Each structure stands twice: as C-alpha cells, then as structure tokens.
Amino acid sequence: MSMLQHVSVAKQANVYFNGKVTSRSVVFADGTRQTLGVVVISPFLTEIKSRYLGH
C-alpha cells in the first residue's frame, strides 16, 4: 500500500535530538494505533546510531 486511507494523525509530535527526530501517533479506522517516525538526514544520524546501537 503506497497511501494510507482513513487515518487520523496527531498534531502533537514527540520531538527528540533538537528536532532532528520526531514521531506522531497514527490512528487507523479500526482503532489500531501506530507510530510514524521522521528522521532528518544528516551527520547527526551517526551520533544516534553510535549512542543507541553501540556502534
């Protein structure tokens, strides 16, 4: 599926790493809830990977 149909997306975002990473709740028509995360591509990603994946 390339498009999500009949969903609600929360306006309020969870913001991490000085705004480089955000997440929002997505609620589907059947009531299930998932998280949509957005990461800004930058050298900052190396820091995240190192910190959380132990690389």
DRENVOMAR-79523 format. One record per residue (C-alpha): residue number from 1; residue in three letters; chain; x, z, y. Coordinates in Angstrom, 1 decimal. Each point is the difference from the previous one (the first is absolute). Layout:
<atom i="NUM" aa="ALA" ch="A" px="X" pz="Z" py="Y"/>
...
# end
This chain:
<atom i="1" aa="MET" ch="A" px="0.0" pz="0.0" py="0.0"/>
<atom i="2" aa="SER" ch="A" px="1.6" pz="-1.0" py="3.3"/>
<atom i="3" aa="MET" ch="A" px="-2.7" pz="1.6" py="2.2"/>
<atom i="4" aa="LEU" ch="A" px="-1.7" pz="3.4" py="-0.2"/>
<atom i="5" aa="GLN" ch="A" px="-3.7" pz="-0.2" py="0.5"/>
<atom i="6" aa="HIS" ch="A" px="-2.4" pz="2.7" py="1.0"/>
<atom i="7" aa="VAL" ch="A" px="2.5" pz="2.7" py="0.8"/>
<atom i="8" aa="SER" ch="A" px="0.4" pz="2.7" py="2.8"/>
<atom i="9" aa="VAL" ch="A" px="3.4" pz="0.8" py="1.4"/>
<atom i="10" aa="ALA" ch="A" px="0.7" pz="3.3" py="1.8"/>
<atom i="11" aa="LYS" ch="A" px="1.1" pz="-0.4" py="3.6"/>
<atom i="12" aa="GLN" ch="A" px="2.1" pz="3.1" py="-0.2"/>
<atom i="13" aa="ALA" ch="A" px="3.4" pz="-0.7" py="-1.5"/>
<atom i="14" aa="ASN" ch="A" px="2.5" pz="2.2" py="-1.6"/>
<atom i="15" aa="VAL" ch="A" px="3.3" pz="-0.8" py="1.8"/>
<atom i="16" aa="TYR" ch="A" px="3.4" pz="0.7" py="-1.4"/>
<atom i="17" aa="PHE" ch="A" px="3.6" pz="-0.7" py="1.0"/>
<atom i="18" aa="ASN" ch="A" px="-0.6" pz="-0.5" py="3.7"/>
<atom i="19" aa="GLY" ch="A" px="-2.8" pz="-2.5" py="-0.6"/>
<atom i="20" aa="LYS" ch="A" px="2.0" pz="-2.2" py="-2.4"/>
<atom i="21" aa="VAL" ch="A" px="-2.3" pz="0.9" py="-2.8"/>
<atom i="22" aa="THR" ch="A" px="-3.8" pz="0.4" py="0.2"/>
<atom i="23" aa="SER" ch="A" px="-2.8" pz="0.5" py="-2.5"/>
<atom i="24" aa="ARG" ch="A" px="-3.8" pz="-0.2" py="0.2"/>
<atom i="25" aa="SER" ch="A" px="-2.8" pz="0.7" py="-2.4"/>
<atom i="26" aa="VAL" ch="A" px="-2.0" pz="-2.9" py="-1.2"/>
<atom i="27" aa="VAL" ch="A" px="-3.5" pz="0.7" py="-1.5"/>
<atom i="28" aa="PHE" ch="A" px="-1.6" pz="-2.6" py="-2.2"/>
<atom i="29" aa="ALA" ch="A" px="-3.7" pz="-0.7" py="-0.3"/>
<atom i="30" aa="ASP" ch="A" px="-0.2" pz="2.0" py="-3.3"/>
<atom i="31" aa="GLY" ch="A" px="1.5" pz="3.1" py="1.8"/>
<atom i="32" aa="THR" ch="A" px="3.5" pz="-0.2" py="-1.5"/>
<atom i="33" aa="ARG" ch="A" px="2.8" pz="0.7" py="2.4"/>
<atom i="34" aa="GLN" ch="A" px="3.5" pz="-1.4" py="0.1"/>
<atom i="35" aa="THR" ch="A" px="2.9" pz="0.2" py="2.5"/>
<atom i="36" aa="LEU" ch="A" px="1.3" pz="-3.0" py="1.9"/>
<atom i="37" aa="GLY" ch="A" px="3.6" pz="0.5" py="1.1"/>
<atom i="38" aa="VAL" ch="A" px="2.0" pz="-2.1" py="2.5"/>
<atom i="39" aa="VAL" ch="A" px="3.7" pz="0.2" py="0.4"/>
<atom i="40" aa="VAL" ch="A" px="1.8" pz="-1.7" py="3.0"/>
<atom i="41" aa="ILE" ch="A" px="2.9" pz="-2.1" py="-1.4"/>
<atom i="42" aa="SER" ch="A" px="3.3" pz="1.3" py="1.5"/>
<atom i="43" aa="PRO" ch="A" px="3.3" pz="1.6" py="-0.9"/>
<atom i="44" aa="PHE" ch="A" px="-2.0" pz="3.2" py="0.0"/>
<atom i="45" aa="LEU" ch="A" px="-1.2" pz="-0.9" py="-3.5"/>
<atom i="46" aa="THR" ch="A" px="3.4" pz="0.7" py="-1.4"/>
<atom i="47" aa="GLU" ch="A" px="-0.2" pz="3.6" py="1.3"/>
<atom i="48" aa="ILE" ch="A" px="-3.4" pz="0.4" py="-1.6"/>
<atom i="49" aa="LYS" ch="A" px="1.2" pz="-1.4" py="-3.3"/>
<atom i="50" aa="SER" ch="A" px="3.0" pz="2.3" py="0.0"/>
<atom i="51" aa="ARG" ch="A" px="-1.9" pz="3.1" py="0.9"/>
<atom i="52" aa="TYR" ch="A" px="-2.9" pz="-0.3" py="-2.4"/>
<atom i="53" aa="LEU" ch="A" px="1.4" pz="-2.0" py="-2.9"/>
<atom i="54" aa="GLY" ch="A" px="3.4" pz="1.6" py="-0.1"/>
<atom i="55" aa="HIS" ch="A" px="2.0" pz="-3.2" py="0.5"/>
# end
